[in-house]
Amino acid sequence: MNFDVNTIREDFPILKEKIYNKPLIYFDNAATTQKPKAVIDKIVEVYTKYNSNIHRGVHYLSNKATTLTEEARQIVQNFINAGSEKEVIFTRGATEGINLIANSFAEKYINKGDEIIVSELEHHSNLVPWQLVAKKYGAKVIKWPFNDKGELSIEVLKSLINDKTKIITVNHVSNSLGTINPIEDIIKIAHSKSIPVMIDGAQAIQHIAVDVQALDCDFYVFSGHKIYGPTGIGVIYGKEKWLEQMPPYQGGGEMIDTVSFEETTFNELPFKFEAGTPNYVDTIALGEAIKYVESIGIDNIAAYEHELLEYAQKKLETIPQIEFIGTATNKTSVISFNIKGIHSFDAGTILDKMGIAVRTGTHCTEPVMQHFNINGTIRASFAFYNTKEEINELYNGLIKVIELFG
Amino acid sequence: MSIVNTRQDEIVEEFSVFDDWMDKYAYIIDLGKDLNSLDESKKNDQIIINGCQSKVWLLSELDGENVNFYADSDAIITKGIVALLIRVLSGLSTKEIMEAELYFIDKIGLRENLSPTRSNGLTAMIKQMKMYALAYNTKINS
């Protein structure tokens, strides 16, 4: 494998930062990833050379910015292998994407008494929007529980599906536990009953090669900032057959065809779902981030991150006080754990003082914490710019934490 | 000098001996361990201050013109800082509590524990202590 982490680290300026005079060890990649220089430079370049509102102007700059934006759409389309650029909609992030799908899908397809299956593993972002639309239309959110390893069972799903089921929504990868869900099987089962599936890919897109046509998923959403791109930009992939039928989510400029005070007709896909001046600068920079990821190779990234996961798992297993939360067989590079008798907040505070950034708390998945009857975990999530030496530092840090609180 | 500031300066003085952050935190952890825990039966939802990560339970009582505070937390570092806040504000008059300007947390280098995210409930705890003082003050003067 042609993969040199030291060369890669050079691409990420923030990794040279010192935190409390100690080298930054960034293990909060599931919350957001750091940005390569190419992405940062692209943002500066667009504002410096091409800034102009897109899709409207007849002038040179507007055309240039429009072209770059639509090129970014093609980069995303190719990256996830969407059938058409009409199926790639830019949003503010995965959360907005889910809200859009929930609202527009529900308006068209969900009625009183219908059921929406939501897995127990979901981030609040893929639970609360469905609770809101369920309330609005008198539908029910059905919990698809996971087992004590943090895995979802297809057999359980089969038992939940019935004639009232209108959509199934599940993450590709769990943000708090790192479980990789069997979405191919989920989609097959759902489609055998003609039920569409929405996949929250926020924690998968940066780790796993995604081919939406091979998966045959109906919707797939993700955030740009979790795949080394900017904040404030995200993507919905949706099958054209659904998106064509679904009503617009927000009204405004860009999404219209013609407007009079009596009636408005809507623009075609994907613009129907992109009201207002889009975040074209970050869209273009997201395209750059994906180009960067492709230059490293998502499979190379996955292989190296898996190596880090196994190394960290073995290392932390030698600390007897550690209790692992979420022990799924298939996982991305996320380790969630607690130290017996020590609050995750306390551990996180001390690790922070050592320059080690981990996430502590409930990770916006309170139902997952409730399942395990805990008030939170310490979560270390690795990216391909992390190293085994950094994991050794985490180990040393945890030993210190145990000494301090023991 | 006000009692509040005398108490704060004492704490700042105590912390000035630590040049190592580890020693400082070890001391806060000790303070947390030494603070009497609230009886489990008292830790109900009415006195809870929810941070998204650690929880604080705060009880108050009026003792003549003064307010006594009792508190607890599920995280030890939070509890240690809670102990310091009680040391500064408990047993004072409602007016003294209401007018207190708390600078010691900043001076002993624990400002990040009072971040606007309120992840540990401490910022909300200070607000709540002052609210109790205000409420008792209204009661005394009515």
Interface residues (C-beta under 8 A of the other chain):
Chain A: Y20 I342 H343 S344 F345 D346 G348 T349 I350 K353 T360 G361 T362 N375 G376 K400 L404 F405
Chain B: W21 M22 Y25 A26 I29 C52 Q53 S54 K55 D74 A75 I76 I77 T78 N113 S119 N120
